[in-house]
Amino acid sequence: MTDLGRPGPNARRWLVVGSRGMLGSDLVEVLQSAREDVTGLGRDGLDVRDADACLQRVTGFDVVVNGSAYTAVDDAESHESEAFAVNASGAANLARACAASGARLVHVSTDYVFDGTSSEPYGEDAPLAPRSAYGRTKAAGEWAVRAEHDDVLLVRTAWLYGANGRCFPRTIAAALQTRETLEVVDDQVGQPTWTRDLAGLVLSLVRGGAPAGTYHGTSQGRTTWHGFAQQVAVAVGADPARVRPSTSGAQHRAAPRPAFSALAHTALLADVLLERGVRPIGDWRERFTAAAPEVLGAG
Ligand SMILES: NC(=O)c1ccc[n+]([C@@H]2O[C@H](COP(=O)([O-])OP(=O)(O)OC[C@H]3O[C@@H](n4cnc5c(N)ncnc54)[C@H](OP(=O)(O)O)[C@@H]3O)[C@@H](O)[C@H]2O)c1
């Protein structure tokens, strides 16, 4: 018998909601590997739109992580009320339930709450000015969780990729197998972020007793989708010159994409967190090199 995966003596009781999503599944794995006491619930185990079910299901947990969301950015343009029901009302339901039961809530939000017109990384307290329906519902979720509960770690992330979901690097790697050249937009800037790194950051924030507040959970550095795609080509042994730059104007998508999504990590760099062992995620390129075997090797 091995103790690996069994909760350790100081384990907290974690509930991961939306545990079958790309981030949720890595959260469960990372927390289990760290010997925390983890329960994961998919949508069939807890639908966050059901306020009573939220109250019942969060009881007994120390920490609840909301990995659930309506994430179909283009569909949200024509289904905003459905997106709102999950991203805003559902988040509020969870926050209210956590407030009633005394659990900390880790709520995950997005760069889409900003207008994307900046040329400097967005600070944690930059004004929210979403340009898409998805962004509006996520911004409403931020306001709602703060209104419902005092003990929220609000973690904004962006450009996520992982082994357990449809994501940009896996799409590019597949396309490189069938097409000689690809065109990828070079006029949107962001910070590619591995779901496993974000899960590790959530763990360290909670273990470090981070104060309630807003944190930016993205890699450091920045690139464009074109730059990221070229790095994917390198990872699969293809010539990066096969990935050609194009512009957003050539794309016809229902929802506007932010031109600039880089997030500042000021809150994570506070001395009080550094003293407790919390570290921002590393540079996107170095982290993607580490992630590629797992993310691109997955079926
Ligand atoms: N992906 C990105 O690039 C990105 C960027 C910035 C921020 N984020 C944020 O990061 C978080 C995780 O995103 P992700 O990429 O892991 O998303 P994902 O893979 O789409 O996972 C979302 C999960 O939420 C579940 N869900 C949907 N409606 C629900 C409901 N009513 N009740 C309970 N669960 C429900 C989904 O279940 P089903 O599978 O059954 O539908 C799915 O498993 C979200 O808050 C998202 O807004 C993501």
The ligand as an SDF file (V2000), in Angstrom:
LIG
                    3D

 48 52  0  0  0  0  0  0  0  0999 V2000
   -9.9670   28.5450  -21.2210 N   0  0  0  0  0  0  0  0  0  0  0  0
   -9.4320   29.7480  -21.1450 C   0  0  0  0  0  0  0  0  0  0  0  0
   -8.6000   30.1470  -21.9820 O   0  0  0  0  0  0  0  0  0  0  0  0
   -9.8080   30.6770  -20.0300 C   0  0  0  0  0  0  0  0  0  0  0  0
   -9.2770   31.9780  -20.0540 C   0  0  0  0  0  0  0  0  0  0  0  0
   -9.6140   32.8550  -19.0120 C   0  0  0  0  0  0  0  0  0  0  0  0
  -10.4250   32.4290  -17.9680 C   0  0  0  0  0  0  0  0  0  0  0  0
  -10.9590   31.1860  -17.9910 N   0  0  0  0  0  0  0  0  0  0  0  0
  -11.8230   30.7940  -16.8740 C   0  0  0  0  0  0  0  0  0  0  0  0
  -11.2400   29.6570  -16.2510 O   0  0  0  0  0  0  0  0  0  0  0  0
  -12.2700   28.8350  -15.7040 C   0  0  0  0  0  0  0  0  0  0  0  0
  -12.1010   27.4040  -16.1850 C   0  0  0  0  0  0  0  0  0  0  0  0
  -12.1700   27.4040  -17.5950 O   0  0  0  0  0  0  0  0  0  0  0  0
  -11.9460   26.0810  -18.4500 P   0  0  0  0  0  0  0  0  0  0  0  0
  -11.1940   26.4740  -19.6660 O   0  0  0  0  0  0  0  0  0  0  0  0
  -11.4440   24.9720  -17.5770 O   0  0  0  0  0  0  0  0  0  0  0  0
  -13.4510   25.8020  -18.8870 O   0  0  0  0  0  0  0  0  0  0  0  0
  -14.1500   24.4490  -19.4200 P   0  0  0  0  0  0  0  0  0  0  0  0
  -13.1190   23.4600  -19.8290 O   0  0  0  0  0  0  0  0  0  0  0  0
  -15.1660   24.9010  -20.3940 O   0  0  0  0  0  0  0  0  0  0  0  0
  -14.8310   23.8950  -18.1070 O   0  0  0  0  0  0  0  0  0  0  0  0
  -15.9480   24.5290  -17.5490 C   0  0  0  0  0  0  0  0  0  0  0  0
  -16.7060   23.4770  -16.7910 C   0  0  0  0  0  0  0  0  0  0  0  0
  -17.8580   24.1150  -16.2170 O   0  0  0  0  0  0  0  0  0  0  0  0
  -18.9090   23.1590  -16.2670 C   0  0  0  0  0  0  0  0  0  0  0  0
  -20.2120   23.8010  -16.1990 N   0  0  0  0  0  0  0  0  0  0  0  0
  -20.8630   24.4830  -17.1790 C   0  0  0  0  0  0  0  0  0  0  0  0
  -22.0550   24.8800  -16.7410 N   0  0  0  0  0  0  0  0  0  0  0  0
  -22.1700   24.4540  -15.4590 C   0  0  0  0  0  0  0  0  0  0  0  0
  -23.1780   24.5400  -14.4690 C   0  0  0  0  0  0  0  0  0  0  0  0
  -24.3360   25.1460  -14.7170 N   0  0  0  0  0  0  0  0  0  0  0  0
  -22.9420   23.9950  -13.2530 N   0  0  0  0  0  0  0  0  0  0  0  0
  -21.7930   23.3570  -12.9920 C   0  0  0  0  0  0  0  0  0  0  0  0
  -20.8050   23.2030  -13.8960 N   0  0  0  0  0  0  0  0  0  0  0  0
  -20.9880   23.7610  -15.1110 C   0  0  0  0  0  0  0  0  0  0  0  0
  -18.7180   22.4560  -17.5850 C   0  0  0  0  0  0  0  0  0  0  0  0
  -19.3760   21.2130  -17.5440 O   0  0  0  0  0  0  0  0  0  0  0  0
  -19.8480   20.4990  -18.9050 P   0  0  0  0  0  0  0  0  0  0  0  0
  -18.5870   19.9720  -19.4850 O   0  0  0  0  0  0  0  0  0  0  0  0
  -20.8020   19.4820  -18.4450 O   0  0  0  0  0  0  0  0  0  0  0  0
  -20.4810   21.5810  -19.7590 O   0  0  0  0  0  0  0  0  0  0  0  0
  -17.2060   22.3170  -17.6640 C   0  0  0  0  0  0  0  0  0  0  0  0
  -16.7690   21.0940  -17.1330 O   0  0  0  0  0  0  0  0  0  0  0  0
  -13.5940   29.5020  -16.1040 C   0  0  0  0  0  0  0  0  0  0  0  0
  -14.0140   30.3230  -15.0410 O   0  0  0  0  0  0  0  0  0  0  0  0
  -13.2150   30.3780  -17.2910 C   0  0  0  0  0  0  0  0  0  0  0  0
  -14.0760   31.4690  -17.4120 O   0  0  0  0  0  0  0  0  0  0  0  0
  -10.6590   30.2990  -18.9920 C   0  0  0  0  0  0  0  0  0  0  0  0
  1  2  1  0
  2  3  2  0
  2  4  1  0
  4  5  1  0
  4 48  2  0
  5  6  2  0
  6  7  1  0
  7  8  2  0
  8  9  1  0
  8 48  1  0
  9 10  1  0
  9 46  1  0
 10 11  1  0
 11 12  1  0
 11 44  1  0
 12 13  1  0
 13 14  1  0
 14 15  2  0
 14 16  1  0
 14 17  1  0
 17 18  1  0
 18 19  2  0
 18 20  1  0
 18 21  1  0
 21 22  1  0
 22 23  1  0
 23 24  1  0
 23 42  1  0
 24 25  1  0
 25 26  1  0
 25 36  1  0
 26 27  1  0
 26 35  1  0
 27 28  2  0
 28 29  1  0
 29 30  1  0
 29 35  2  0
 30 31  1  0
 30 32  2  0
 32 33  1  0
 33 34  2  0
 34 35  1  0
 36 37  1  0
 36 42  1  0
 37 38  1  0
 38 39  2  0
 38 40  1  0
 38 41  1  0
 42 43  1  0
 44 45  1  0
 44 46  1  0
 46 47  1  0
M  CHG  2   8   1  16  -1
M  END
$$$$
